[in-house]
């Protein structure tokens, strides 16, 4: 049986790294021979690579790549360079975001490679399989010239803590509060806040998972004018907890398949639209129950995501291990 190595940065704890562990865990559950491959960032100690948050998965791991015919190496889009020099193993890139790929090109590892005159890794090589977490990523890959037959859709799903007891929050009292992530689209959101009169705003920062769930479950509106580098989690968490979701049109938010809300809730982030956005916020607050009906399809998609993920993992990797 072929061995699948899922690439992941050691020591850290992020949404993308969580997804890498979820993939390896799901592969193991389905009977595939899968292990984590931990690589190290500059200055990181090359021991004990497993972050405490991921020890619950109890996954085997390696810290050196093995280039043999009976191996499959899954690289995150933030470090496609781990596939450089691999000649025998099957090579896979998982595009959990698009924007973070471009950010990675400015990292130390790429700048050092540029300094020594190494060519940038060519993602369009015909033998590379691309897994896309979003339709935004699929669109990007096609525009880059990647052959469609080399692209597979493999998204993700919300942690069960956001799905458990979600219905209880749907009937809980809701406050006229607008939630936002200050790390995403802050410049435009800041201007929106300034011009919003008596609307109450709350920044989703420095919250524990339980505090995050409580705030999402007791507020009426969530806005996100960030860049949406992949199919982001917080808009889905907000929707499943009963928030009306208003977004910009950047990145994955542009694609209905990724952010499955009506176009009326999506706005270009320019100052001319601020008044229209404010009107929609007020409308969501004043007619909350009616507006919630517009998010039924989005919620259905979110609830089904784990089952879809499990099916896609089986179909994709059953073919890859042949």
Buried (B, 14 or more C-beta within 10 A) or exposed (E): EBBBBBBBBBBBEBEBBBBBBBBBBBBBEEEBBBBBBBBBEEEBEEEEBBBEEBEEBEBEBEEEBBEEEEBBBBBBBBBBBBBBEBEEBBBBBBBBBBBBBEEBBEBEBBEEBEEEEEEEBEBEEEEBBBBBBBBBBBBBBEEEEBEEEBBBBBBBBBEEEBBEEBEEBEEEEBEBBBBBBEEBBBEBBEBBBEEBEEBEBBBBEEBEEEEBBBBBBBBBBBBBBBBBBBBBBBBBBBBBBBBBBBBBBBBBBBBBBBBBBEEEBBBEBEEEBBEEBBEBBBBBBEEBEEBBEBBEEBBEBBBEBBEBBBEBBBEBBEEBBE
